[in-house]
């Protein structure tokens, strides 16, 4: 079996390491020729995953057509590019494991919905949970959600991916798993603002709790199950990305909290902070679903240039209400 990985960033490379570490042949697609050359020369991926030696069994290409013989594909393209990448790749029946976390800007669709539109013959699953790529690639213990509506496909994917130190837990709630991954990125930016502004740990804990309530409301409105959000793809991922500056989204928020502009922070990055693209889309999608998400709205406003102190004061001045 040859497995395809679409995306040569840190997460795509880490997943390739997991698979190759099991003795599988992996073909990784990347846009960047230098990344492909480095992997094929056994030099690793110093641009996106420095200091990690790649196991044997990983080859790389810049041609999506080369993945035609691979099945399944782990698709790690950024959320806003997922549609175009799948549309440009070989079509036909195959299994797509979607590893990006976000909501498509123009349509408000989740990643599995986008993928099926781009390739109607595909069977889709979602991989989402608390995962720093460098820790996964280094073999540190990790647990993650594998969501698939087809139980047989889901069980096969769990068997494919699982190792003693990389443990997928299966659910059929694809919507819930996707919403947890998308919303936590936005909340991680908010937690970063709290830290960057020096508002204290009490404030961060309060924001986590109230943000989690927003996540639950939106997931319920979109058909996700509350219990899914209490698992790895919701609460687990929220705890990780809102608790460490190693999170790209949290580090973005820290910069915003210190008064730097979103344009400056995003322009200086070589990696994608998905929450920056997700925040305004999430707010619009929540509004369309009749769901109130004031923390997400505040993040979207900050990314659009709102003043930090005024935005925080507006949140703290909201009317008091019942918890829930």
N, C-alpha and C positions, 0 to 999 in steps of 0.2 A: 504494500500500500504506500502511495506517495501522497502526502498532505500538503496543500497549498496554504501559504500565509500571505495575505495581501496587506502590506504595510511594513516598512522597514524602520519604524521608530522603536522606542524602548520597549513598548508592550508587545508589538509584533515580534521583535527579536527574542524577548523573554519567552513567549509562547513557543517559538521555534525551538528554543533550548529545551523546554519541557518535553516536546515531542521527540526531538532528536536524542534526548537522553534516554528515551525508551527504546531506542534502536530503529525508529521510523525514519524514512527518507522525507526530508522537508524541502520544498522549493518556496523561497521567500521572494515576493515581488516588492521592489522599492522604486520610487521615482528617481532617487538620487544615484547617479552612476558611481559616485565615490563610495557610497554605502555598499552597493553591489560588489564593486571591485574588492573592497576590504573584506567582506564576508567570504568571497570566493578565494581570496589569497590567504585565508585562515588568520586574518589580522583582527577579527572581531568587528564590532560596530562602535568605534570610539566616539563617533559624533553623538549618538543617542544613548549608548549603553557602555560608557567607558569602564575599563577595568574588568570586564567579564569575558572570560575565555569561552568560545563557542564549542560545543561538542561536535564530533564528526557527524556527518549526515545532513548538514545544512548547505544547500546551494542557493544562489540568488540570481535574479534576473530583472531586467527593466522591461521585459515584454510580457504583458498580461496573457497573450496567446499561449505562452509556454506553460501556463497553469491548466490547460485544457485536460491533461491526463491526470490531474490531481482531484481527489475527492475524499474527504470534505475540504472546503476552504475555510480558514479562519480569517474573517474580514476585519481588519483593524484600521481601515481608512477613517479619517475624521468624519464626524457625523454629517457635516454639511457637504462633504464630497462623496458620500457613500453611493448615492444614486448614479452619479456620473461614472464612478469606478466600476460598479457592477454592470452598468450598461455597456461599458467599453470592453469588459471581459468576455470570454467565450460564454455563450448562453447555453440553455438546455437543462435537463434534470441533474441537479446536484444538491448537496447539502451545504448550506452556508451557516457558519457559526459567527454571529455578529458580535463584535467586541467593542464597538464604539458606543459612547454614552451621550445621547442628545436627542433633540427633537428637530426635525427638518424645518427650516425657517419658512419656506413658502407655503407649506401644506399643513404644518402642525402634526405631521405623521411621526410615529415612532419608527425606529430603525427596521424592525421586521416588516412593518407595513410598506416602507420605502423599498426594501429589498424585493419583496414579492411583486411590486409594480415594475421594478427594473428587470426582474427575471421571473415571470409568472410560473415557470416550471420548477423553481427552487423550493426546497424544504428548508425552513429557517429555524434556527435555535439562537439563543442569546446567552452569552457568557458575561457575567457581571458580579462584582463583589469587591471586597477590600483587598486590593492588590497593588503594591508598589512593584514596578517591573524589576528593579534591581534585586529585590529580595527574592522574587520568583526565580529569576535567572541564576541566582546564587544558591538555589536549593533550600531556602529557608521555608519553614512550614507555612502553608497557605490553604485556606478554604474559600470556596467560591460557589456561586449559584450557576447552574446550567438549566436554562428554561427552554422547554420545547413542548409544543402542543401534541406532538406525536410521541407516545410513550416509548415505542420501539426504537425510534431514531434517537430519542433522548438517552435511553439506556446504552445504546451503542456508543454514543459520544462520551458519556461518562466513562465507559470502559477504555475508550481511546485515550482520553486525557489524563485519567487518574494515575497518580503515583503515590507512594507513601507520604510525600511532602507536598503534593498538589491534589487537593481533595474536592472534586466537584459534587455538589448536592443538587439533586434533580427536583424540578418543579414543572408543572404545566402552565403556570401563570406567567406567560411571556410579558403581558402588559405590566403587571406589578414589578417584575424584575427590571424592565426597561425604565419605568418611571423612577424607581429608586436610584438607578445609576445616573439619570439625567438631572434630577432635582438635587441630589447631594452635591453635585459640582457647583451649583449656584449657592447653596448654603455654605459650602467651604469658602467661597469668596467672602461671604458675609462674616464668617468666623475670623477670617484673616483681617478684615477691617477692624473688628473688635480688638484683636491683638495689636495691630499696627497703630491703633488709636490709643492704646493703653487703657482700655475700659475694664480690664480685670477678668479673672476667671469666673466670677459670679455671672457676669454679663455673657460670657461665652457659653456657659451651661444653660442659661436662660434661652439664648438664641438657638442652641441645638434643640432644646425641647420644643420651643414654639415653631422652629423650622420643620421639625419632624411632624408636628401636627399639620402643617401646610402640605407636606409630602403625602400624608395619609388622605387628606381631603381631596387632593388632585387625583391620586391613584384611584380612589373610590369612584370619583366622577367619570374616570376613563375606563372603568371596568376591571381594575386591578383588585387583588385581595389584600385586605389589611394584614393578614398573617404573613404574606410574602414580604411586606415592608418591615416586619419585625425580624427578618432573617438577614442573611449575609448581604444580599443585594440592596437592602434598604438601610436598616440600622447599622449593620456591620460596616458597610462602606462609608456611612455618615461619620461614624466614630473615627475611622482611619483618616479620612481626608479633612476632617475638621479638627484634627488633633495633632497634625504634624506639618511644619513648614516645608517638608519634602513634597507635599502635595502642590502641584502646579497651580491649582485653583486657590488654595489657601495663601500661597506666596504672592499671587496676584492681589488678593485682598489686603495682605499686609502692606503692600506698596500703595494701594489706594488709601488705606487708613493713615499712612504717613504723608499723604498729600500729593503723591505723584499721579499723573494723569493716566487713564487707561491706554491712550494712544502711545504714550512713551513706554509703558510697561509691556504692552503687547508687541510693540515694534522691535523691542530689544531681545525677544525670545526666539529660540530655535525650535521650540516645542509648542504644542497646542494646549491652551487652557480651555477645555470644552465649555466650561461654565460661562465664559464671556459671550460665546455665540448663543448658548442656550437661554440665558436669562431673559432677554426681551421676547423670545419666542414662547417661553414658558408663561410669562405674564399674559401675553395675548391669548394663548391657548386656555389658560385658567379663566380669563375673563369670558371667553366664549363658552366655557363650561359652567359659568356661574360660580366659580370658586374664588374665594378671597385669599390672596397670598401676599401679605404686606411686606414680608422680608424679601421675597423674590423681587417684588416691585422696587424695593429700595436698592437692591443690587443693580437692577437694570438702570435705574436712574443714575447711580454713581458711575456706571460704565458709559453713560451718555453725557457725563460731565457735571452732574449735580454736585453741590458743595457737601462735603462729608459731614460737617457739624450740623448743618440744617437738616440733612437727611436723617441723621441719628435722632435729633430732637423731634422730628416729625413722628418717628417710630415710637419714641418714648412718651409722646403726648397723646397716643391713641387712647380711646375710651377703655376703661377696665371692663373685663367681661368674665364669663365663666370659663373654666379650663375645659379644653376639648377641641 
